[in-house]
Amino acid sequence: MFVGTESKPYAVKPIASILIEALGMRKQSFAVDMEFACKAGSDAIVNATGLVKSGLVKYGLAVGVDHSHGEPGDHLDYTVSGGAAAYIIGSDGVAAEIEHIYAYNSDTPDFWRRDGIPYAVHGESFTGEPAYFRHIVNAAKALMEATGLRPSDFDYAVFHQPNARFPVRVAQMLGIPLEKVKLGIVVDRIGNTYNGAVLIGLANILENAKSGSRILMVSFGSGAGSNAFSLITTDLLPEKVGRAKTVSYYLENKTYIDYALYLRFRNLIKVIQ
């Protein structure tokens, strides 16, 4: 059990152990929380994949989850959200096979929160070019160079989505047509779920893709780094879809609340005595 998040409910206590307990997985189970801004969920997939391939574990559960928030009035306050996605990693009954993984990281201070500070600080001009775009583009290009693949070889692509503009622009920079990325963009309907964002987008693609589809997924985490994945769906994909409620179901069945109730749910209304 690897859980990628940057919004744990406890300063000192893992989420992974809570999920282990809830799922009845106490015996012989690793339980690890991971943190690297919004890419820790994809790091969870990398770690689980490594353990499965090594034979040390039979299955891994990789989770990307966050309950993000921005300072009231800040432009982040208009896009933050909460959500999660989980993937079972194994070597049998595979719905999508991970062909290749490439990681690209650097020390780029685009987004951070010091201990004791209630809201994260964003580096404004650092957020786009030197952070998000540089890391995603370089990770994707390096993966394609390592595998000999071209943008035209991918049927779908999904990128980390802090907003709806960035993944569209990065697709243009990589020469990937808009129709290949539209299905993976969900931020315009549910907001930025941080570690859940790219994994929820991937789930929406998998629930609509055909067998034999090749998918490019590139995560991004501030600080900064990206993981690029090449995946191919198998003949087992159709039978896996529909066993539970789909991303489309959740996107179509929403209940809207006003901003005051949102602040209450997030415990952002403080009583001063």
GUPANU-302012 format. One record per atom (N, C-alpha, C, CB): residue in three letters; y, x, z. Coordinates in steps of 0.05 Angstrom, whole numbers, plus 32768, in hexadecimal, padded with zeros to 4 digits. Glycine has a CB too. Layout:
BEGIN
ALAYXZ/...
***
This chain:
BEGIN
MET7FE880118000/MET800080008000/MET801980128000/MET80007FED8019/PHE802780127FEA/PHE804080207FE8/PHE8057800C7FE4/PHE804080357FD1/VAL806B800C7FF5/VAL80817FF97FF3/VAL809B80087FEE/VAL80837FE8800C/GLY80A780037FD7/GLY80C180107FD1/GLY80D87FFD7FD7/GLY80C280187FB3/THR80EA80067FE8/THR81017FF67FF0/THR811780077FFB/THR80F87FE18005/GLU812F7FFC7FFB/GLU814680098009/GLU81547FF5801C/GLU815A80157FF5/SER81467FE08023/SER81517FCC8035/SER813D7FC28049/SER815D7FB48025/LYS81317FD58057/LYS811D7FCE806B/LYS81297FBD8081/LYS810F7FE78076/PRO811B7FAA808C/PRO81267F9A80A2/PRO81287FAB80BC/PRO81157F8280A7/TYR81187FC080BE/TYR81197FD180D6/TYR81237FED80CE/TYR80FD7FD380E3/ALA81337FF980DF/ALA813B801580DA/ALA8123802880DE/ALA8152801D80ED/VAL8113802280F2/VAL80FB803280F8/VAL80E3801F80FB/VAL80FF80438111/LYS80D6801980E5/LYS80BD800980E4/LYS80B8800380C7/LYS80C07FEF80F5/PRO80A0800780BE/PRO809A800380A1/PRO80977FE68099/PRO80828012809A/ILE809B7FE08080/ILE80947FC68074/ILE80767FC6806D/ILE80A57FC0805C/ALA806C7FDD8064/ALA80517FDE805A/ALA803C7FD5806F/ALA804A7FFB8052/SER80417FDC8088/SER802E7FD3809D/SER802E7FB580A1/SER80347FE180B7/ILE80467FA8809D/ILE80487F8B809F/ILE80377F7E8088/ILE80657F82809D/LEU803A7F898070/LEU802B7F7E8059/LEU800D7F83805D/LEU80347F8A803F/ILE80057F9A8067/ILE7FE97FA0806C/ILE7FDD7F8B807F/ILE7FE67FBD8078/GLU7FEC7F858094/GLU7FE37F7180A8/GLU7FE17F55809B/GLU7FF67F7080C0/ALA7FF67F4E808B/ALA7FF67F33807F/ALA7FE07F2F806B/ALA80117F2F8072/LEU7FD87F44805E/LEU7FC37F438049/LEU7FA77F498054/LEU7FC97F568033/GLY7FA57F4F806E/GLY7F8B7F54807A/GLY7F7F7F6E8070/GLY7F787F3E8075/MET7F8F7F83806D/MET7F867F9C8061/MET7F867FB38076/MET7F977FA48049/ARG7F807FAD808F/ARG7F827FC180A4/ARG7F707FD9809F/ARG7F7C7FB580BF/LYS7F577FD48096/LYS7F437FE98095/LYS7F487FFC807D/LYS7F277FDD8093/GLN7F4780158083/GLN7F48802A806F/GLN7F5E8025805A/GLN7F2D802D8061/SER7F7780218063/SER7F8D801B8051/SER7FA4802E8058/SER7F957FFE8052/PHE7FAE803B8044/PHE7FC7804A8047/PHE7FDE80368047/PHE7FCB80608030/ALA7FF2803A8057/ALA800980288058/ALA8022803A8059/ALA800880158070/VAL8032803A8043/VAL8048804D8041/VAL8061803F8036/VAL80418065802F/ASP807880428043/ASP809180398038/ASP809E80508029/ASP80A48030804F/MET80AB804A8012/MET80B7805F8002/MET80D480577FFD/MET80A880627FE7/GLU80E5806C7FFA/GLU810180667FF5/GLU810D807A7FE1/GLU81118067800F/PHE811880707FCC/PHE8128807F7FB8/PHE8139806A7FAA/PHE811780907FA4/ALA814C805F7FB9/ALA815D804A7FAE/ALA814C80357F9F/ALA817380567F9B/CYS8154802F7F86/CYS814680197F77/CYS812E80217F67/CYS815A800C7F65/LYS8126803B7F68/LYS810E80437F59/LYS80F680477F6B/LYS8114805C7F4A/ALA80F880427F85/ALA80E180477F97/ALA80C980357F90/ALA80EA80437FB4/GLY80CF801D7F86/GLY80B9800B7F7E/GLY80A980177F67/GLY80C47FF07F76/SER80B680247F54/SER80A780317F3F/SER809A804B7F49/SER80BA80387F27/ASP80A680587F5D/ASP8098806F7F6A/ASP807E80657F77/ASP80AB807C7F7F/ALA807F804D7F82/ALA806780427F8E/ALA8050803F7F7A/ALA806D80267F9B/ILE805880377F61/ILE804480357F4C/ILE803980517F45/ILE805080287F33/VAL804B80657F44/VAL804280807F3E/VAL802E808A7F53/VAL805A80937F3C/ASN803580867F6C/ASN802380907F82/ASN800880817F82/ASN8031808C7F9D/ALA800980677F7F/ALA7FF080587F7E/ALA7FDF80607F67/ALA7FF6803A7F7D/THR7FEB80647F50/THR7FDD806D7F38/THR7FCF80887F3D/THR7FEF806F7F20/GLY7FDD809B7F49/GLY7FD280B57F4F/GLY7FBA80B37F61/GLY7FE780C77F5B/LEU7FBB80A37F76/LEU7FA580A07F89/LEU7F8D80937F7C/LEU7FAE808F7FA1/VAL7F92807F7F6A/VAL7F7C80727F5C/VAL7F6E80867F49/VAL7F8680597F4D/LYS7F7E80947F3A/LYS7F7380A77F27/LYS7F6480BE7F34/LYS7F8980B37F15/SER7F6D80C57F4C/SER7F5F80DB7F5B/SER7F4580D27F67/SER7F7180E57F71/GLY7F4180B77F69/GLY7F2980AC7F75/GLY7F2B80A97F93/GLY7F1280BE7F6E/LEU7F4280B07F9F/LEU7F4580AD7FBC/LEU7F4580907FC5/LEU7F5E80BC7FC5/VAL7F51807F7FB4/VAL7F5180627FBA/VAL7F4780537FA2/VAL7F6E80587FC3/LYS7F3D803B7FA6/LYS7F34802A7F90/LYS7F4B801A7F84/LYS7F1D80187F99/TYR7F5C80107F96/TYR7F7380007F8E/TYR7F8B80087F9D/TYR7F6D7FE27F91/GLY7FA280057F90/GLY7FBC80097F9E/GLY7FCD7FF17F9A/GLY7FCA80237F94/LEU7FDD7FEA7FAD/LEU7FF07FD47FAB/LEU800C7FE07FAC/LEU7FEC7FBE7FC1/ALA801B7FDE7F96/ALA80367FE97F94/ALA804A7FD37F94/ALA803A7FFB7F7A/VAL805D7FD47FA7/VAL80717FBE7FAB/VAL808D7FC97FA8/VAL806D7FB17FC6/GLY809E7FBB7F9A/GLY80BA7FC17F99/GLY80C97FA97FA4/GLY80C47FC77F7C/VAL80D87FAD7FBA/VAL80E57F967FC7/VAL80FF7F9E7FD3/VAL80D27F8B7FDD/ASP81137F8D7FD1/ASP812D7F927FDE/ASP813B7F787FE4/ASP813E7FA37FCC/HIS814D7F7A7FF7/HIS815F7F648000/HIS817B7F717FFF/HIS81577F58801D/SER81857F747FE7/SER819D7F847FE3/SER81B67F747FEB/SER819F7F8D7FC7/HIS81CB7F827FF2/HIS81E47F747FF8/HIS81FB7F887FF3/HIS81E57F698015/GLY82127F7D7FED/GLY822A7F8C7FE9/GLY82407F827FFC/GLY82347F8B7FCC/GLU82547F927FFF/GLU826A7F8A8011/GLU82787F718006/GLU827E7FA18015/PRO827C7F5C8016/PRO82897F44800C/PRO82A47F4B7FFE/PRO828E7F318023/GLY82A77F417FE6/GLY82BF7F477FD6/GLY82BC7F5D7FC2/GLY82D57F4C7FE8/ASP82A87F707FC8/ASP82A37F857FB5/ASP82947F7A7F9D/ASP82927F9C7FC3/HIS82977F887F86/HIS828A7F7D7F6E/HIS826C7F7D7F70/HIS82937F8D7F55/LEU82607F8E7F81/LEU82437F8D7F86/LEU823B7F727F92/LEU823A7FA47F97/ASP824D7F667FA1/ASP82477F4D7FAE/ASP82407F367F9A/ASP825E7F447FC0/TYR82487F397F82/TYR82447F257F6D/TYR82287F287F5F/TYR825A7F267F58/THR821B7F3F7F63/THR82027F447F55/THR81EA7F487F67/THR82067F5B7F43/VAL81EE7F4D7F81/VAL81D77F547F92/VAL81C57F3C7F96/VAL81E17F5E7FAD/SER81AC7F417F9D/SER81987F2C7F9F/SER81817F367FB0/SER818E7F247F83/GLY816C7F267FB1/GLY81547F2D7FC0/GLY813C7F257FB0/GLY81547F207FDB/GLY81277F367FB0/GLY810F7F307FA0/GLY80FB7F467FA2/GLY81167F2B7F83/ALA80E37F407F98/ALA80CD7F547F9A/ALA80B97F507F84/ALA80BF7F527FB6/ALA80AB7F657F7D/ALA80947F637F6B/ALA807F7F767F75/ALA809D7F6A7F4D/ALA80667F6F7F71/ALA804F7F807F7A/ALA803B7F837F64/ALA80427F737F93/TYR802F7F9B7F62/TYR801C7FA17F4D/TYR80037FAD7F5A/TYR80287FB47F38/ILE7FEC7FA37F52/ILE7FD27FAF7F5A/ILE7FCB7FC47F46/ILE7FBB7F997F5D/ILE7FC77FDC7F50/ILE7FC07FF37F3F/ILE7FA27FF97F43/ILE7FD1800C7F45/GLY7F937FFA7F2D/GLY7F767FFF7F2F/GLY7F6C800A7F14/GLY7F677FE77F37/SER7F52800E7F12/SER7F4680187EFA/SER7F3380047EEC/SER7F3780327F00/ASP7F307FED7EF9/ASP7F1F7FD87EEC/ASP7F2F7FBE7EEB/ASP7F047FD47EFC/GLY7F287FAD7ED8/GLY7F377F947ED5/GLY7F547F987ECE/GLY7F347F837EED/VAL7F5A7FAC7EBF/VAL7F767FB47EBA/VAL7F837FA27EA5/VAL7F777FD17EB1/ALA7F9B7F977EAC/ALA7FAA7F867E99/ALA7FBD7F977E88/ALA7FB97F717EA9/ALA7FC67FAD7E94/ALA7FD87FC07E85/ALA7FD27FDC7E8E/ALA7FF67FB87E8A/GLU7FCE7FED7E7B/GLU7FC780097E81/GLU7FE0801B7E80/GLU7FB180147E6E/ILE7FE3802C7E94/ILE7FFA803F7E94/ILE7FF280577E83/ILE800180477EB1/GLU7FFF805A7E6D/GLU7FF980707E5A/GLU8005808B7E64/GLU8004806A7E3F/HIS801E80897E6C/HIS802C80A27E73/HIS8043809C7E86/HIS803680B07E59/ILE804A80B07E97/ILE806080AD7EA9/ILE807180C67EA7/ILE805680A87EC7/TYR808B80C37EA7/TYR809D80DA7EA7/TYR80B480D57EBB/TYR80A980E07E8B/ALA80BA80E97ECC/ALA80CE80E67EE0/ALA80E680F87EDA/ALA80C380EC7EFC/TYR80FE80EF7EE0/TYR811780FE7EDC/TYR812980F97EF4/TYR812580F67EC1/ASN8130810F7F03/ASN8140810C7F1B/ASN815581217F1D/ASN812D810E7F33/SER816B811B7F2B/SER8180812E7F30/SER819081257F49/SER819381307F18/ASP81A081377F53/ASP81B281307F6A/ASP81CC81267F60/ASP81B681497F7D/THR81CD810C7F5A/THR81E580FF7F50/THR81EE80E97F64/THR81E080F27F34/PRO820480EE7F72/PRO820D80DC7F87/PRO821C80C37F7D/PRO821F80EB7F9B/ASP820D80B07F72/ASP821A80987F67/ASP821A80807F7A/ASP820C80917F4D/PHE820A80817F8E/PHE820780697FA0/PHE81F980737FB9/PHE81F680537F92/TRP8206806C7FD1/TRP81FA80767FEA/TRP820580658001/TRP820180937FEE/ARG81F780678018/ARG8200805B8031/ARG81F8806D8048/ARG81F3803E8034/ARG820B80778056/ARG82058087806D/ARG81FC80768085/ARG821E80988075/ASP81EE80838097/ASP81E4807580AF/ASP81FB806980BF/ASP81D3808880C0/GLY81F9805080C6/GLY820D804280D5/GLY8222803480C4/GLY821A805680E6/ILE8222803980AA/ILE8235802C8098/ILE82278012808E/ILE823E803F8081/PRO82347FFB8090/PRO82267FE28089/PRO82227FDD806B/PRO82357FCB8094/TYR82337FE9805A/TYR82317FE3803E/TYR82307FFD802E/TYR82487FD28034/ALA82217FFD8019/ALA821E80148007/ALA823980197FF8/ALA820780117FF3/VAL823D80327FF2/VAL8255803B7FE3/VAL824C80437FC7/VAL826480537FF1/HIS825A80397FB2/HIS825280417F97/HIS826780547F8C/HIS825080287F85/GLY825D80687F7C/GLY826E807D7F72/GLY827D80767F59/GLY825D80947F6C/GLU8281805C7F54/GLU829180527F3E/GLU828A80607F24/GLU82AF80567F44/SER829A80747F1B/SER829580817F01/SER827A808F7F00/SER82AC80957EFC/PHE826F80967F16/PHE825480A37F16/PHE823E808F7F10/PHE824F80B17F31/THR824380767F15/THR822D80627F13/THR822180607EF7/THR823880477F1C/GLY823280617EE3/GLY8228805D7EC8/GLY821D80767EBA/GLY823E80527EB7/GLU822F80867EAE/GLU8227809C7E9C/GLU821780B17EAA/GLU823F80A87E90/PRO822180BE7EC0/PRO821180D47ECB/PRO81F980CB7EDB/PRO822380E57EDC/ALA81F880B17EE2/ALA81E280A87EF3/ALA81CF80967EE3/ALA81EE80987F0B/TYR81D5807D7EE0/TYR81C2806A7ED4/TYR81BA80727EB7/TYR81CF804F7ED3/PHE81CD80767EA6/PHE81C7807A7E8A/PHE81BA80967E85/PHE81E080787E79/ARG81C480AA7E92/ARG81B980C57E8E/ARG819C80C67E96/ARG81C980DA7E9D/HIS819680BB7EAD/HIS817A80BD7EB8/HIS816780AB7EA8/HIS817A80B57ED5/ILE816F80937EA2/ILE815C80817E93/ILE8158808C7E77/ILE816780657E92/VAL816D80937E69/VAL816A809D7E4E/VAL815A80B77E4D/VAL818680A27E41/ASN815F80CA7E5E/ASN815080E37E5E/ASN813380DF7E66/ASN815D80F77E71/ALA812E80CD7E79/ALA811280C87E80/ALA810380BB7E69/ALA811080B67E99/ALA810F80A77E5C/ALA8103809A7E45/ALA80FE80AD7E2E/ALA811380827E3C/LYS811280BD7E27/LYS811080D07E11/LYS80FA80E57E16/LYS812A80DD7E0A/ALA80F980EF7E2F/ALA80E581037E36/ALA80C980F77E35/ALA80EB810D7E53/LEU80C680DE7E3D/LEU80AC80D17E3B/LEU80A380CF7E1E/LEU80AC80B57E48/MET80B680C77E0D/MET80AF80C47DF0/MET80A980DF7DE4/MET80C680B67DE1/GLU80B880F37DEC/GLU80B2810E7DE1/GLU809781187DEA/GLU80C881227DEA/ALA809081127E03/ALA8076811C7E0E/ALA805E810D7E01/ALA807581187E2C/THR806280F47DF9/THR804C80E47DEE/THR804D80E27DD0/THR804D80C97DFA/GLY806380EA7DC3/GLY806580E77DA6/GLY806C80CA7D9E/GLY804C80EF7D99/LEU807380BA7DB1/LEU807B809E7DAB/LEU8098809C7DA2/LEU8076808C7DC3/ARG809E80877D93/ARG80B980827D8B/ARG80C280667D95/ARG80BC80837D6C/PRO80DC80617D95/PRO80E580467D9E/PRO80D7802F7D90/PRO810380447D9B/SER80D180337D76/SER80C4801E7D66/SER80A780197D6F/SER80C580267D49/ASP809C802C7D7E/ASP808080287D87/ASP807E80157D9E/ASP807480437D8E/PHE8094800E7DAB/PHE80937FFD7DC2/PHE809A7FE07DBA/PHE80A780067DD7/ASP808A7FCD7DC4/ASP808E7FB17DBE/ASP80A37FA57DD1/ASP80747FA27DC0/TYR80A47FB07DE9/TYR80B77FA77DFE/TYR80C27FBF7E0D/TYR80A97F927E11/ALA80D97FBB7E19/ALA80E57FD07E2A/ALA80F37FC27E41/ALA80F87FE27E1B/VAL80F17FCD7E59/VAL80FE7FC27E70/VAL810A7FD97E81/VAL80EB7FB17E82/PHE81237FD67E89/PHE81317FEB7E97/PHE813C7FDF7EB1/PHE81487FF67E86/HIS81427FF17EC4/HIS814F7FE87EDD/HIS81687FD97ED5/HIS815580007EF0/GLN816E7FC47EE4/GLN81847FB27EDC/GLN81967FAB7EF3/GLN81787F997ED0/PRO81AA7FBC7EF9/PRO81BE7FB57F0D/PRO81D07F9F7F04/PRO81CE7FCD7F14/ASN81D17F9B7EEA/ASN81E07F857EDD/ASN81D37F817EC2/ASN81FF7F8B7EDA/ALA81DD7F6D7EB3/ALA81D07F667E99/ALA81DA7F787E83/ALA81D67F4A7E92/ARG81F07F877E87/ARG81FB7F987E72/ARG81ED7FB37E6F/ARG82197F9D7E77/PHE81E77FBF7E86/PHE81DC7FDB7E85/PHE81C17FDD7E76/PHE81D87FE47EA1/PRO81AE7FCB7E7A/PRO81947FCE7E6B/PRO81987FCA7E4D/PRO81807FBB7E76/VAL81AB7FB97E45/VAL81B07FB57E29/VAL81BC7FCE7E1D/VAL81C37F9C7E24/ARG81CF7FDA7E2B/ARG81DC7FF27E20/ARG81C880097E1F/ARG81F37FF97E32/VAL81B7800C7E33/VAL81A480237E33/VAL8190801F7E1C/VAL819680257E4E/ALA818980067E16/ALA817780017E00/ALA818480097DE5/ALA816F7FE37DFE/GLN819E80047DE2/GLN81AC800C7DCB/GLN81AD802A7DC8/GLN81C980017DCB/MET81B180387DDF/MET81B180557DDF/MET819780617DD7/MET81B980607DFA/LEU818180537DDC/LEU8166805D7DD6/LEU815D80527DBA/LEU815280547DEB/GLY816C80417DAE/GLY816580377D94/GLY815080217D95/GLY815B804D7D82/ILE815080127DAB/ILE813D7FFC7DAF/ILE814B7FE17DAA/ILE81307FFD7DCC/PRO81417FD17D98/PRO814E7FB77D92/PRO81507FA57DAA/PRO813F7FA97D7B/LEU81647F947DAA/LEU81697F827DC1/LEU81527F6F7DC6/LEU81827F727DBC/GLU81457F667DB0/GLU812F7F527DB4/GLU81187F5E7DC4/GLU81257F497D99/LYS81167F787DC5/LYS81007F857DD5/LYS81077F877DF2/LYS80FA7FA07DC9/VAL81207F837DFA/VAL81277F867E16/VAL812F7F6C7E23/VAL813E7F9A7E18/LYS81357F577E13/LYS813F7F3E7E1E/LYS812C7F327E32/LYS81447F2A7E08/LEU81127F337E2D/LEU80FE7F267E3F/LEU80FE7F337E5A/LEU80E37F287E32/GLY81047F4D7E5C/GLY81027F5B7E75/GLY811C7F597E86/GLY80FC7F777E70/ILE81317F4D7E7B/ILE814A7F4B7E8A/ILE814B7F317E99/ILE81637F4C7E76/VAL814A7F337EB4/VAL814A7F1B7EC5/VAL81627F1C7ED8/VAL81307F197ED5/VAL81707F327ED9/VAL81867F357EEC/VAL819C7F217EE8/VAL81927F517EE9/ASP81A07F177ECF/ASP81B57F047ECA/ASP81AF7EE87ED6/ASP81B87F007EAC/ARG81957EE47EDF/ARG818E7ECB7EEB/ARG81887ECD7F09/ARG81767EBF7EDD/ILE81807EE57F12/ILE81797EE77F2F/ILE81897EFD7F3D/ILE815C7EED7F31/GLY81997F0C7F2F/GLY81A87F227F3C/GLY81987F3B7F3E/GLY81B07F197F58/ASN81A47F507F49/ASN81977F6A7F4A/ASN81867F6C7F63/ASN81AD7F817F4B/THR816C7F6D7F5F/THR81597F6E7F76/THR81517F8B7F7D/THR81407F5E7F6F/TYR81617F9E7F73/TYR815C7FBA7F79/TYR81407FC37F72/TYR81627FBF7F97/ASN812F7FC97F86/ASN81147FD27F80/ASN81027FBD7F72/ASN81067FDB7F99/GLY810A7FA47F74/GLY80FB7F907F66/GLY81037F8C7F49/GLY80FE7F767F75/ALA811B7F967F42/ALA81277F8F7F28/ALA81167F967F10/ALA81417F9D7F26/VAL81107FAF7F0C/VAL81017FB77EF4/VAL80E47FAC7EF5/VAL81017FD57EF0/LEU80D97FAA7F0D/LEU80BD7FA07F10/LEU80BB7F837F0A/LEU80B27FA77F2B/ILE80CF7F737F12/ILE80CF7F567F0B/ILE80D37F537EED/ILE80E67F487F1A/GLY80E57F637EE1/GLY80E87F637EC4/GLY80CF7F697EB5/GLY80FE7F767EBC/LEU80C07F7D7EBF/LEU80A67F847EB3/LEU80927F6D7EB6/LEU809A7F9E7EC1/ALA80927F607ECD/ALA80807F497ED1/ALA80857F337EBD/ALA80827F3E7EEE/ASN809F7F2E7EB7/ASN80A67F1A7EA4/ASN809C7F217E88/ASN80C47F157EA4/ILE809D7F3B7E81/ILE80937F447E67/ILE80757F407E66/ILE809B7F617E62/LEU80677F497E7B/LEU804A7F487E7C/LEU80407F2B7E79/LEU803F7F557E95/GLU804F7F197E85/GLU80477EFD7E84/GLU804B7EF07E69/GLU80567EED7E99/ASN80597EFE7E57/ASN805E7EF37E3C/ASN80547F057E26/ASN807C7EEF7E39/ALA804A7F1D7E2C/ALA80417F2F7E18/ALA80257F297E0E/ALA80427F4C7E23/LYS801E7F347DF7/LYS80037F317DEC/LYS7FF37F4A7DF3/LYS80047F2D7DCD/SER7FD97F487DEF/SER7FC87F5F7DF3/SER7FCF7F757DDF/SER7FAA7F577DF0/GLY7FCE7F8E7DE8/GLY7FD47FA47DD6/GLY7FF27FAA7DD3/GLY7FC97F9F7DBB/SER80037F9D7DE4/SER80207FA27DE3/SER80267FBC7DF2/SER80307F8B7DEE/ARG80387FCC7DE7/ARG80417FE47DF5/ARG805C7FDF7E01/ARG80417FFD7DE2/ILE805F7FE67E1B/ILE80777FE07E2A/ILE80837FFA7E35/ILE80727FCC7E41/LEU809D7FFD7E32/LEU80AC80137E3E/LEU80BA80087E57/LEU80C080207E2A/MET80B580147E6E/MET80C3800C7E87/MET80D080257E92/MET80B07FFF7E9B/VAL80EA80237E99/VAL80F8803A7EA5/VAL8107802F7EBD/VAL810B80487E91/SER8101803A7ED4/SER810F80327EED/SER812780447EF1/SER80FC80347F06/PHE8138803D7F04/PHE814E804F7F0C/PHE8154804B7F29/PHE8167804A7EFA/GLY815980617F37/GLY816280607F53/GLY817980727F57/GLY814B80677F65/SER818E80697F64/SER81A580797F69/SER819E80917F7A/SER81BB80697F77/GLY81AD80A77F74/GLY81A880BF7F84/GLY81A080D87F76/GLY819580B97F97/ALA819480DA7F5E/ALA818D80C37F4C/ALA817380CB7F3E/ALA81A480BC7F38/GLY816480B77F34/GLY814C80BD7F26/GLY814180A67F17/GLY813780C77F39/SER812F80AC7F04/SER812280977EF3/SER8105809E7EEF/SER813080947ED8/ASN80F4808A7EEE/ASN80D8808D7EE6/ASN80D4807D7ECC/ASN80C480837EFC/ALA80C9808A7EB7/ALA80C4807C7E9E/ALA80A680797E9B/ALA80CF808C7E86/PHE809E80617E93/PHE8081805A7E90/PHE807C804F7E74/PHE807880457EA5/SER806680577E69/SER805C804A7E50/SER8043803B7E58/SER8057805F7E39/LEU804280217E52/LEU802B80107E59/LEU802180027E41/LEU80337FFC7E6F/ILE80077FFD7E40/ILE7FFB7FED7E2A/ILE7FEB7FD77E37/ILE7FE97FFF7E18/THR7FF07FBE7E2E/THR7FE17FA77E39/THR7FC57FA67E2D/THR7FF17F8D7E33/THR7FB37F9C7E3C/THR7F977F9B7E34/THR7F8F7F7E7E2C/THR7F847FA67E4A/ASP7F757F7B7E24/ASP7F6B7F607E1D/ASP7F687F4F7E36/ASP7F507F637E0F/LEU7F697F5B7E4E/LEU7F667F4B7E66/LEU7F807F3E7E6F/LEU7F5C7F5D7E7C/LEU7F977F467E62/LEU7FB17F3B7E6B/LEU7FB27F1D7E6B/LEU7FC67F467E59/PRO7FAA7F0F7E55/PRO7FAD7EF27E55/PRO7F9F7EE47E6C/PRO7FA17EE77E3C/GLU7F887EED7E75/GLU7F7A7EE07E8B/GLU7F877EE57EA6/GLU7F5D7EE87E8B/LYS7F967EFB7EA8/LYS7FA47F017EC1/LYS7FBD7EEF7EC5/LYS7FAC7F1E7EC2/VAL7FCA7EE97EAF/VAL7FE27ED97EB0/VAL7FDB7EBC7EB6/VAL7FF27EDA7E95/GLY7FEB7EAF7EC8/GLY7FE67E947ECF/GLY7FD67E907EE8/GLY7FD87E867EB8/ARG7FCC7EA57EF4/ARG7FBE7EA37F0D/ARG7FD07E9C7F25/ARG7FAE7EBC7F13/ALA7FEA7EA27F21/ALA7FFE7E9C7F35/ALA80177E927F27/ALA80037EB57F48/LYS802B7E8A7F36/LYS80447E817F2A/LYS80517E997F1D/LYS80567E757F40/THR805C7E947F05/THR80677EAA7EF5/THR80847EAF7EFB/THR80647EA37ED7/VAL808F7EC47EF0/VAL80AB7ECA7EF3/VAL80BC7EB37EE6/VAL80B27EE57EE5/SER80B37EA97ED0/SER80C17E937EC2/SER80C37E7B7ED5/SER80B37E8C7EA8/TYR80AD7E767EE3/TYR80AE7E5F7EF6/TYR80C47E627F0A/TYR80937E5C7F05/TYR80C67E7A7F16/TYR80DB7E7E7F2A/TYR80F77E7E7F1E/TYR80D67E997F39/LEU80F97E887F05/LEU81137E887EF8/LEU811D7E6B7EF2/LEU81127E987EDF/GLU810A7E5A7EED/GLU81117E3F7EE5/GLU81137E2C7EFC/GLU80FD7E347ED1/ASN81087E327F13/ASN81087E217F2A/ASN81187E2D7F40/ASN80EB7E1B7F33/LYS81327E2A7F3F/LYS81447E367F52/LYS81537E207F62/LYS81597E487F44/THR815B7E287F7A/THR816D7E177F8A/THR81867E267F8F/THR815F7E0E7FA5/TYR819D7E1B7F87/TYR81B67E297F8A/TYR81C27E237FA5/TYR81CA7E217F74/ILE81CF7E387FB1/ILE81DD7E347FCB/ILE81F97E3F7FC7/ILE81CE7E437FE2/ASP820B7E367FD9/ASP82277E407FD7/ASP822A7E5B7FE5/ASP823B7E2B7FE3/TYR82407E687FE1/TYR82457E837FEC/TYR82447E84800A/TYR825F7E8E7FE1/ALA824F7E6F8017/ALA824F7E6E8034/ALA82337E6E8040/ALA825E7E56803E/LEU82217E5F8033/LEU82057E5E803D/LEU81F77E798037/LEU81F67E47802F/TYR81FE7E858020/TYR81F37E9F801A/TYR81FB7EB4802F/TYR81FD7EA97FFE/LEU82147EB48037/LEU821D7EC6804C/LEU820F7EC18066/LEU823B7EC38050/ARG82097EA8806C/ARG81FB7EA28085/ARG81DE7EAC8083/ARG81FB7E838089/PHE81D17EA8806D/PHE81B57EB18069/PHE81B47ED0806C/PHE81AA7EA8804E/ARG81C87EDD8062/ARG81C87EFB8063/ARG81D37F06807D/ARG81D97F05804C/ASN81DA7EF48090/ASN81E67EFD80AA/ASN81FF7F0D80A6/ASN81D17F0E80B9/LEU820F7F058092/LEU82287F13808D/LEU82407F068099/LEU822C7F15806F/ILE823C7EF080A7/ILE82527EE380B5/ILE82507EEC80D3/ILE82507EC480B3/LYS82647EFB80DB/LYS82647F0680F6/LYS82777EF68108/LYS826D7F2480F5/VAL826E7EF28121/VAL827E7EE48134/VAL828C7EF98146/VAL826D7ED08145/ILE82A67EF98147/ILE82B57F0C8157/ILE82BF7EFE8170/ILE82CE7F188146/GLN82B87F098187/GLN82C07EFD81A0/GLN82D57F0E81AF/GLN82A77EF981B2/
***
